[in-house]
């Protein structure tokens, strides 16, 4: 059995969540219903359905016979009644209506996943009030000093409204700007000039901030510890870039996925962590998904492509109340 990655857009689903609720056990229905906001109820429901679907397809267990359990650190898992049968370790993340699940057969490896939506919160108001550097400092307990400096004063390539791309080296000192409303000017190698607002630079930095956040959250979730873990600042990531987004998506296909970053290095207390693999992938314009597995598998890529699922097409045919 191979690792499985699944994604469902429950917020934009045309199917009523009430129909799907009957496919869960009574205690699971109660867990879903405790959420006050409909959006949160739907994401919790989708999380259960994806885990059920993976077990049904992977372990050939009837839907009604599936029991999702809690393992170490209360992480979801499937443990078959037959002790010699295949088990599955899960990790789940949801943000702004999207739910992602990674599943690893057996117990030999730990997996983690996180999804972020760059524009879900009103970060701009706080950045305008504090400046980007001071805003980043409010998260100083999450990142090392080197990461904080990298987030505040370094930026990936930016793209202007006319399509002109300006690389990191070309930006130079302009990359240190932390205000969204400064006029900027740059002379290109072609001899042309471009005038633009510093908001383009800060927006690229904000996306980069969430790239770091997504990677760190996925690693923490793999370990099973919460964001209050005392070692957060000792955990560092290098070679981090925000993957280029995909601006459009053909529903039901993988075309919503943008670039993938696969060469992120993990350090703990300054030393490289071996036998761990991470990926950071863009989805549509605003989402990024980080996945991590440890120890690294030896059978090729540790991360299969995410499968975009639909309730009616992919889940209900497997589900029996």
C-alpha positions in Angstrom: 0.0 0.0 0.0 1.2 3.5 -0.8 0.7 6.8 0.9 -2.4 8.7 -0.1 -3.1 12.4 -0.3 -6.7 13.7 -0.7 -8.3 17.1 -1.0 -11.9 18.2 -1.0 -13.4 21.6 -1.4 -16.3 21.2 1.0 -17.1 25.0 1.2 -18.0 25.1 -2.5 -19.6 21.7 -2.6 -23.1 21.7 -4.2 -24.2 18.8 -2.0 -26.0 19.2 1.3 -23.8 18.2 4.3 -26.9 16.8 6.1 -27.0 13.9 3.6 -23.4 13.0 4.3 -23.8 13.2 8.1 -25.8 10.0 8.2 -22.7 8.1 7.0 -20.9 8.8 10.3 -21.4 7.1 13.7 -23.4 8.8 16.4 -20.5 10.1 18.4 -18.9 11.4 15.2 -22.1 13.2 14.2 -22.1 14.8 17.6 -18.5 15.9 17.2 -19.4 17.6 13.8 -22.5 19.2 15.2 -20.7 20.9 18.1 -19.2 23.5 15.8 -21.2 26.7 15.6 -20.4 27.9 12.1 -21.7 25.9 9.1 -18.3 26.2 7.4 -16.6 24.5 10.4 -19.2 21.8 10.5 -18.6 21.0 6.8 -14.8 20.9 7.2 -15.1 18.5 10.2 -17.6 16.3 8.3 -15.3 16.2 5.2 -12.3 15.2 7.5 -14.2 12.2 8.7 -15.5 11.2 5.3 -12.0 11.3 3.7 -10.6 9.1 6.4 -13.4 6.6 6.0 -13.0 6.6 2.2 -9.3 5.9 2.5 -9.8 3.0 4.8 -12.6 1.5 2.7 -10.6 1.7 -0.5 -7.2 0.7 1.0 -8.1 -2.0 3.5 -11.3 -3.3 1.8 -13.3 -2.8 4.9 -17.1 -2.2 4.7 -18.0 1.4 5.5 -20.1 0.4 8.5 -17.3 -1.6 9.9 -14.8 1.2 10.0 -13.7 2.7 13.3 -11.4 5.7 13.3 -9.3 5.7 16.5 -6.9 8.1 18.2 -3.3 7.1 18.5 -0.3 8.8 20.2 -0.9 12.5 20.8 -4.6 11.9 19.8 -3.7 11.7 16.2 -6.3 9.9 14.1 -5.6 6.4 12.9 -7.2 3.2 11.8 -6.4 0.0 13.7 -8.0 -3.2 12.2 -9.6 -5.8 14.5 -7.2 -8.3 13.1 -3.8 -7.4 14.7 -2.0 -8.6 11.6 -4.1 -6.4 9.3 -3.0 -3.2 7.8 -3.3 0.0 9.9 -3.3 3.6 8.7 -1.8 6.8 10.2 -3.7 10.0 9.2 -3.0 13.7 9.5 -5.6 16.3 8.6 -5.7 20.0 7.9 -8.4 22.4 6.8 -8.5 26.0 6.0 -11.0 28.3 4.3 -13.3 25.5 3.1 -10.6 23.1 1.9 -9.8 19.9 3.7 -6.6 17.8 3.1 -5.8 14.4 4.5 -2.5 12.5 4.2 -2.5 8.8 5.0 0.4 6.4 5.6 -0.2 2.7 5.7 1.4 1.0 8.7 3.0 2.6 11.7 6.7 2.7 10.5 6.5 6.4 9.5 4.9 9.6 10.8 3.2 12.0 8.5 2.1 15.6 8.8 0.1 18.1 6.7 -0.9 21.7 6.9 -2.8 24.0 4.5 -2.8 27.8 4.6 -4.8 30.4 2.8 -2.8 33.6 2.4 -5.7 36.0 2.1 -8.1 34.5 4.7 -7.2 36.9 7.5 -7.0 40.7 7.3 -3.3 40.8 7.8 -3.0 44.0 5.8 -4.6 46.2 8.4 -2.2 45.0 11.1 0.8 45.3 8.7 -0.2 48.9 7.8 -0.4 49.7 11.5 2.8 48.1 12.7 4.9 47.7 9.5 5.7 44.2 8.1 8.8 43.7 10.3 7.0 44.5 13.5 4.1 42.4 12.5 6.4 39.4 11.9 7.9 40.0 15.3 4.6 39.2 16.9 5.3 35.6 15.9 8.8 35.5 17.3 8.1 32.5 19.5 7.3 30.5 16.4 10.5 31.2 14.4 14.2 31.2 15.0 16.1 34.5 14.7 17.5 33.5 11.3 14.0 32.6 10.0 12.6 35.9 11.3 15.3 37.9 9.5 14.8 35.9 6.3 11.0 36.5 6.4 11.3 40.2 7.1 14.1 41.2 4.7 14.2 38.7 1.9 11.7 38.2 -0.9 11.1 35.8 -3.8 10.8 37.2 -7.3 7.9 39.5 -7.8 5.6 40.0 -10.7 4.3 43.5 -11.7 0.8 44.1 -13.1 2.2 44.3 -16.6 3.7 40.9 -16.3 7.3 42.0 -15.7 9.2 39.7 -13.3 11.8 41.1 -11.1 14.2 38.7 -9.5 15.6 38.7 -6.0 19.0 39.9 -7.1 17.5 42.8 -9.1 15.5 44.0 -6.1 18.5 44.5 -3.9 17.8 46.9 -1.0 14.2 47.3 -2.2 13.5 43.9 -0.7 14.1 45.3 2.8 11.0 47.6 2.5 8.4 46.8 5.2 5.7 49.3 4.2 2.9 48.6 1.7 2.5 52.2 0.4 5.9 53.4 -0.7 6.6 54.3 -4.4 9.3 52.2 -5.9 11.5 52.5 -9.1 13.9 50.0 -10.6 16.0 50.1 -13.7 15.9 46.8 -15.6 18.9 45.2 -17.4 17.1 46.1 -20.7 17.5 49.7 -19.9 13.7 50.2 -19.2 12.4 51.4 -15.9 9.5 50.2 -13.9 7.5 52.2 -11.3 5.4 50.3 -8.8 4.1 50.3 -5.2 6.0 48.6 -2.4 2.7 46.7 -1.7 3.9 44.2 -4.4 7.0 43.5 -2.4 5.2 43.2 1.0 2.6 40.9 -0.6 5.4 38.6 -1.8 6.8 38.6 1.7 3.5 37.8 3.2 3.2 34.7 1.0 6.7 33.8 2.0 5.7 34.1 5.7 2.9 31.7 5.2 5.2 29.3 3.4 7.4 29.1 6.6 4.3 28.9 8.7 2.8 26.0 6.7 6.1 24.0 6.8 6.5 24.5 10.5 2.9 23.6 11.3 3.1 20.4 9.2 6.3 19.3 11.0 4.8 20.0 14.4 1.7 18.1 13.6 3.8 15.1 12.4 5.6 15.2 15.8 2.3 15.2 17.6 3.1 18.3 19.7 1.2 21.6 19.6 2.4 25.1 18.8 3.3 25.5 22.5 6.2 23.1 22.1 9.3 24.5 23.7 11.6 23.6 20.8 9.8 25.7 18.1 12.6 28.2 17.7 15.2 25.4 17.6 13.5 24.0 14.5 14.6 25.8 11.3 13.9 25.5 7.6 16.3 26.5 4.8 15.9 26.8 1.1 12.3 28.1 1.6 10.5 29.7 -1.2 6.8 30.3 -1.7 5.8 28.1 -4.6 4.3 29.9 -7.6 0.5 29.8 -7.5 -2.0 28.5 -10.1 -4.5 31.2 -10.8 -7.3 28.9 -12.2 -8.6 25.4 -11.6 -10.5 22.9 -13.7 -12.7 21.2 -11.1 -11.9 17.5 -10.7 -8.5 17.7 -12.1 -5.0 18.5 -10.8 -4.8 21.8 -12.8 -5.4 23.8 -9.7 -1.9 22.9 -8.3 1.0 25.2 -8.9 4.7 24.8 -8.3 6.2 22.3 -5.8 9.2 23.0 -3.5 11.0 19.7 -2.7 14.5 20.8 -1.5 13.6 22.3 1.9 16.2 21.4 4.5 15.2 20.8 8.1 17.6 21.8 10.9 17.3 21.3 14.7 19.6 23.3 16.9 21.7 24.1 13.8 22.1 20.4 12.7 20.6 18.9 9.6 17.8 16.5 10.4 18.2 13.3 8.3 15.5 10.9 7.1 12.8 13.5 6.7 11.2 14.7 3.5 9.0 17.8 3.0 7.1 19.3 0.1 5.4 22.6 -0.2 2.9 22.9 -3.0 0.8 25.8 -4.3 -2.9 25.3 -4.9 -4.9 27.9 -6.8 -4.0 31.5 -6.1 -4.0 31.7 -2.3 -3.5 28.2 -0.9 -0.3 26.3 0.0 0.0 22.7 1.3 2.9 21.4 3.2 3.5 17.6 3.7 6.1 15.8 5.7 7.1 12.2 6.3 9.7 10.7 8.6 11.5 8.4 8.2 11.8 8.9 4.5 10.6 6.0 2.4 12.9 4.3 0.1 10.4 3.4 -2.6 10.6 6.6 -4.7 8.6 9.7 -4.1 7.2 9.9 -0.6 4.4 12.1 -1.7 1.9 11.0 -4.3 -0.2 13.7 -6.0 -3.2 15.1 -4.2 -6.4 13.6 -5.5 -9.2 16.2 -5.7 -12.4 14.5 -4.6 -16.1 15.2 -4.9 -18.8 13.9 -2.5 -21.2 12.7 -5.1 -18.7 11.2 -7.5 -16.0 9.8 -5.1 -17.4 9.4 -1.6 -21.1 8.4 -1.7 -20.5 5.3 -3.9 -18.4 3.9 -1.1 -20.6 5.0 1.8 -23.3 3.0 3.5 -25.1 4.2 6.6 
